[in-house]
Amino acid sequence: MDSKQFSRTSLTFAAGLVLAGQALAHGYMSMPESRGLLCRSGGNSNCGAVQWEPQSLEAPSGFPDRGPADGSIAGANLAQFSPLDEQTSSRWTKRAISAGPQTFSWTLTANHVARNFRYYITKQGWNANAKLTRAAFENQPFCVADAGMRQPPKLVSHTCVVPPRTGYQIILGVWEIGDTPNSFYNVADVQFQDGSTPPAIPTWSAKGMLFPSVDLQAGDKVATRVFDASGERPELQTRLTIGNATDGERNTWPFLLATRINAEQPNVRAGQMATDGSIAPARGQNEVFVRKDSPINRIEVQIDKAPTPPGVDLLISGLAGQYPIANGQAALTFSLTAVGDMDVSASLFDKNGQTKGMTSTVLNNSGVNLRLVVEKAQAGVYQLVIKGAVKGSGALIQKTYEVNLFGGGPVGNFEYKFPEGIKSYKAGTRVLQPKNGAVYECKPWPQSGFCGQWSPAAPQFEPGTGRNWQEAWIAR
């Protein structure tokens, strides 16, 4: 080990080299499991978009001089991954680790040329309840694995000597790409055994998790469901009814449920396990443990929303089936009437489930005219989801409608909405296809004869959707 107190180690490839491809590099640290990977596998919850893209935490190279900004290190300075930047001592699942030689692995979903893999660790005594900054980490990596400016295999492993630490620490893994100016940044939450005391003999085994997944309302109920090899054990169930909105906050009710489990179930414990083997409830995520010799093999959580109070409703009127796009913008107008006191939201989703517009209001036995604006609108079919969260209860009213956005040019650039007026279609006739919001023009003779040939049983010439539509129509 040199004067900078970090070791260099050679990569041990887990598979043969593969041919260079055209895809951009992407990958994640898989041993120890990164925070983002645990979001995908279910070990962490309430993570946002990273649960689908743990391989995409990419930022400029050069850490610690450059790279993601302080406070945004875990999320690689990317807004869509900012939930990873939340930092408390109890927020994230931790993996056990010890000082000395340890295997580190990366899974590369698109493997570009690599310069190196580097590993940084937090300083002893770092503040685990503040967002990650450079000051929290040792300035020098404890391990640098030279990748030789070659394309690595899709699973790459190497051995690093982890420095002594105690308690909760974070390891920052950096995969520096060799042929782009970027690197991939992954943090792993790890737990060291306190070297001053011998390791506790494990007497408890984790069989479930209390995820802080959603906020609950007064009247909602949450309960454990306990199973062994023969099926469910209802006598071991623990129930909690939410009394108010404060108790229903997503980081509070798991603590309350864990506390009740520990009070009612002598052979089950819920909370976070310390290095001495003790288990205590905490705000946020809590594990559920059973004794090592217990026949229980899993524990689930069931949430029951409070029923809608009698007479409460959310009424929608004036909603059209289609809205035009003008100058790249569409505006949905409709009226809402609340029977009861509720927080109301309206969101428009495209076919990929992406939110394209939203608005909200508060109604107490009253009505309002709403206008939901869609910027950079594109023609197509959308889902409008209107929700009313009833105050004073956990009730939620949801209504979903299909709406069509059409055009993109001047309004009125079609004569008919297909299949209206189908007997009048001739060369040059323009129609709106409500299924995709596009406009089509009937081709000149002789193909124009196909434009009026349509029925639900024979839709082959239907504009934009029939298998032979291009024989009759021109997309406009």
HUZIFEN-V119668 format. One record per helix or strand. SS is the DSSP state (hx for helix, st for strand). FROM is the first residue (numbers start at 1). TO is the last residue. Records with the same first field share a line. If there is no record, write none. Layout:
SS = FROM-TO / FROM-TO
This chain:
st = 7-10 / 12-13 / 26-31 / 33-33 / 58-60 / 95-97 / 100-110 / 113-122 / 137-137 / 143-151 / 155-162 / 167-177 / 182-192 / 204-210 / 221-228 / 231-232 / 239-241 / 268-273 / 279-280 / 286-291 / 296-304 / 313-317 / 322-326 / 329-339 / 341-349 / 355-364 / 367-375 / 380-390 / 396-407 / 416-417 / 430-433 / 438-442 / 455-455 / 458-458 / 473-475
hx = 35-41 / 48-51 / 79-85 / 134-136 / 234-236 / 253-264 / 422-424 / 447-450 / 469-471
